[in-house]
Structures are given as structure tokens and as C-alpha cells.
Amino acid sequence: SAIAANAPTRIKFSAPLCMDCQKLDKTLDVVMPKYQGKINLQKIDATSQMAEVQEMIKKYNVRVVPTTIFIDSKGNFEKKIEGDIPATNLEKEIKALF
């Protein structure tokens, strides 16, 4: 399903061998289906050397993985959370974007 360009966005920076990233993925698999079509999701491999990825890492000052960035529907940076996020906290942060 297409998502409106003005939908909130959640960006997750992770790495393939990161155990906390894998734990967060399981949490996201439970929480995110409720918001399908309402929020843009981006998963970014922080180990990528692509210029675009490196620019985003610098822009959001990503120092650890996983790091989750929340952006509101107007494109404004809302919050950065480093590390794993419990499902209840993740839901609270997503609801705050609307």
C-alpha cells in the first residue's frame, strides 16, 4: 500500500551482526504491522560505505547500533533512541509522531 509523502518516518540504523539490532527487529515485527500504511519505515545498514548512508549517519550523529530516528509528518527530527527499545516504549514514540 502506498504511503503519503507527508507520513511520519522511523529510520533504524543497524548492522548485520548486531545482536541488539536483531532483538529490535523482532520487536518491530510485532509493533509495526499496526501502523502499516501510516508510517514510513527505513532500515539502514550502518556498515554501508555508500555516501548517502554516511551522510545520514553524520546528519543524525549515529554512534551506536541500533539507533532509531523518529521524524514527524512535516519532516522535522523528533527523537533519537540508541539501543534496543521495549515494545511499549516504541509504541509510545510512534504515537507521539501523529
Secondary structure in CASP SS format (residue, H / E / C, confidence):
PFRMAT SS
TARGET T0000
AUTHOR 0000-0000-0000
METHOD secondary structure of the structure
MODEL  1
S C 1.00
A C 1.00
I C 1.00
A C 1.00
A C 1.00
N C 1.00
A C 1.00
P C 1.00
T E 1.00
R E 1.00
I E 1.00
K E 1.00
F E 1.00
S E 1.00
A C 1.00
P C 1.00
L C 1.00
C C 1.00
M H 1.00
D H 1.00
C H 1.00
Q H 1.00
K H 1.00
L H 1.00
D H 1.00
K H 1.00
T H 1.00
L H 1.00
D H 1.00
V H 1.00
V H 1.00
M H 1.00
P H 1.00
K H 1.00
Y H 1.00
Q C 1.00
G C 1.00
K C 1.00
I C 1.00
N E 1.00
L E 1.00
Q E 1.00
K E 1.00
I E 1.00
D E 1.00
A C 1.00
T C 1.00
S C 1.00
Q C 1.00
M C 1.00
A H 1.00
E H 1.00
V H 1.00
Q H 1.00
E H 1.00
M H 1.00
I H 1.00
K H 1.00
K H 1.00
Y C 1.00
N C 1.00
V C 1.00
R C 1.00
V C 1.00
V C 1.00
P C 1.00
T E 1.00
T E 1.00
I E 1.00
F E 1.00
I E 1.00
D C 1.00
S C 1.00
K C 1.00
G C 1.00
N C 1.00
F E 1.00
E E 1.00
K E 1.00
K E 1.00
I E 1.00
E E 1.00
G C 1.00
D C 1.00
I C 1.00
P C 1.00
A H 1.00
T H 1.00
N H 1.00
L H 1.00
E H 1.00
K H 1.00
E H 1.00
I H 1.00
K H 1.00
A C 1.00
L C 1.00
F C 1.00
END
